Amino acid sequence: MTEVGPVAYDALRRFLVREVAIELGPDRQYLVSSRLRTLAVRRGCASVDDLIFSLQSGRRGDLAQSVIDAMVTNETFFFRDRAVFDALLTSVLPQLFEKRRGESIRIWSAASASGQEAFSLAMLVLDRLPNLAKRLSILATDVSIEMVERVRKGWFSQLEVSRGLPPNYRRMFFEASGDGFQLRSDVHSLVRSEVLNLIRPWPNIGPFDLVFLRNVLIYFPQQYKREVVAQLERKLLPGSVVLLGTGETMLGLSERFETLRLPQAQLHRLLP
Ligand SMILES: C[S@@+](CC[C@H](N)C(=O)[O-])C[C@H]1O[C@@H](n2cnc3c(N)ncnc32)[C@H](O)[C@@H]1O
């Protein structure tokens, strides 16, 4: 199968920015061809270029979604940036539970990929704040249908459970299943998963107390980042906390947050 030509490459770049706000750099032809080759074969296309050109035809059906699923970067792992989870456990969650006085606290993992972020939080609460677990409601969303289905299954490979998950959590919260591990239902049932494209108008979700928006805006042009954060502000409760990825910032995106700098972690709290 031939390499991706300049016309097809350019068409794909425009498609990705328009549909999901992902900016592909100028020289990523190799990445495109490695991510789309299998899909091209499955769809009976003679080349990756052909597959890309089919996106422009009026009869593309579910092809656009399949290309998005193949092109997004789903890298994630359990307890990514451990210091953030420590800060949640020691200060943010106890304060939120106290403030909500008996009500549920609502958490959103936006751009959840296969769900490790959401499930890490669920396990942490079940282990360390077990009496409060019944007041936890976690929504995990992603633009990739494949990822949403993975969260709904709650099954992880050997490699995935070896990344970031403390060994005792593997024993406490997973059961061996096939050549991997199935999450136990007490963790799994705390997380609901839906498809949501951050750059489209959001459905009627929230309002949230805590939002993980990590390692996704880095792929977006500045204007889209601002629009996402503007929508987010309308889905937050007073005093809500937003988590961005390490090295990501609210600077230039919004002035409605104060940044709390903790050892190795930054939290962004919505100002009253
Ligand atoms: C690198 S993963 C980050 C996963 C997790 N938040 C973490 O930090 O470990 C980025 C995720 O963003 C999702 N994504 C990319 N563009 C998106 C969009 N426009 N709307 C929603 N999700 C998107 C991808 O499908 C992918 O699963």
The ligand as an SDF file (V2000), in Angstrom:
LIG
                    3D

 27 29  0  0  0  0  0  0  0  0999 V2000
   -4.2840   11.2430   25.1940 C   0  0  0  0  0  0  0  0  0  0  0  0
   -5.9270   10.7210   25.5620 S   0  0  0  0  0  0  0  0  0  0  0  0
   -6.0990   11.3520   27.2010 C   0  0  0  0  0  0  0  0  0  0  0  0
   -6.7960   10.3800   28.1150 C   0  0  0  0  0  0  0  0  0  0  0  0
   -6.8980   10.8100   29.5710 C   0  0  0  0  0  0  0  0  0  0  0  0
   -7.6430   12.0530   29.7200 N   0  0  0  0  0  0  0  0  0  0  0  0
   -5.5140   10.9450   30.1960 C   0  0  0  0  0  0  0  0  0  0  0  0
   -5.0650   12.0810   30.4000 O   0  0  0  0  0  0  0  0  0  0  0  0
   -4.8870    9.9430   30.4690 O   0  0  0  0  0  0  0  0  0  0  0  0
   -6.8420   11.8900   24.5720 C   0  0  0  0  0  0  0  0  0  0  0  0
   -8.2970   11.4720   24.3290 C   0  0  0  0  0  0  0  0  0  0  0  0
   -8.9810   12.6130   23.8090 O   0  0  0  0  0  0  0  0  0  0  0  0
   -9.9540   12.1460   22.9170 C   0  0  0  0  0  0  0  0  0  0  0  0
  -10.3450   13.2680   22.0410 N   0  0  0  0  0  0  0  0  0  0  0  0
   -9.6510   13.8260   21.0240 C   0  0  0  0  0  0  0  0  0  0  0  0
  -10.3620   14.8060   20.4370 N   0  0  0  0  0  0  0  0  0  0  0  0
  -11.5330   14.8820   21.1200 C   0  0  0  0  0  0  0  0  0  0  0  0
  -12.6950   15.6970   20.9850 C   0  0  0  0  0  0  0  0  0  0  0  0
  -12.7980   16.6300   20.0310 N   0  0  0  0  0  0  0  0  0  0  0  0
  -13.7080   15.4900   21.8540 N   0  0  0  0  0  0  0  0  0  0  0  0
  -13.6270   14.5400   22.8150 C   0  0  0  0  0  0  0  0  0  0  0  0
  -12.5710   13.7330   22.9800 N   0  0  0  0  0  0  0  0  0  0  0  0
  -11.5300   13.9010   22.1320 C   0  0  0  0  0  0  0  0  0  0  0  0
   -9.2770   11.0120   22.1880 C   0  0  0  0  0  0  0  0  0  0  0  0
  -10.2130   10.1240   21.5960 O   0  0  0  0  0  0  0  0  0  0  0  0
   -8.4610   10.3720   23.3100 C   0  0  0  0  0  0  0  0  0  0  0  0
   -9.1230    9.2700   23.8520 O   0  0  0  0  0  0  0  0  0  0  0  0
  1  2  1  0
  2  3  1  0
  2 10  1  0
  3  4  1  0
  4  5  1  0
  5  6  1  0
  5  7  1  0
  7  8  2  0
  7  9  1  0
 10 11  1  0
 11 12  1  0
 11 26  1  0
 12 13  1  0
 13 14  1  0
 13 24  1  0
 14 15  1  0
 14 23  1  0
 15 16  2  0
 16 17  1  0
 17 18  1  0
 17 23  2  0
 18 19  1  0
 18 20  2  0
 20 21  1  0
 21 22  2  0
 22 23  1  0
 24 25  1  0
 24 26  1  0
 26 27  1  0
M  CHG  2   2   1   9  -1
M  END
$$$$
